Amino acid sequence: MTDYPQPDVAREEALRAAIDDLATAALRGDATQEELTAAIEAVRQIPIDTERMLNSLHVPSDAGEHQDVLRALLERIPDGWGRWIQCGAGWYPILARLNERLREIDPDYQVHQIKEKFGTLRFYWAGLNYDAGEAAVAEAETESARTCESCGNLGHLRTRRGWSRTLCDDCSRSEGYEDLPDDE
Ligand SMILES: [Zn+2]
């Protein structure tokens, strides 16, 4: 079941690809003004209904058995915030458990944003019993710091060219990440 017709999906993918190109050109540092202008133009030329895009439920394609709970989390995000889950599949079980706890704390709690930042989970929410909710969120974020974001096995913080991710040994090897220099 999809919440939006295929053309929107194609446009979103085109937009993501164009933004990736732009970011790559910008990060390279040696892109010419013409290359940057062309990359910006490519982004601007994709016709997209921003409001509709934000309000669509973007259930991750790798949701698997967590499809229902991820959909339920996305449905808790208010209009206009953008309904995405911006972290890897290894953390979906953490999100499922956190959702259970928050539902007990406040059945009507809202989700504002779910993402990875500096290698660990960030979960922004609003609701009643704020202190109890924050304690549950803090626990989930701490758990993410020892859980491989890709596969869910035991992991720790790794680095690759200035980017940080929490990964297990196998995933960090296959994705080219290394231990932090000051680790252990
Ligand atoms: Zn892994």
Residues whose N, C-alpha, C, O or C-beta is under 5 A from the ligand:
A	BS01	ZN	C148 S150 C151 G152 N153 C168 C171
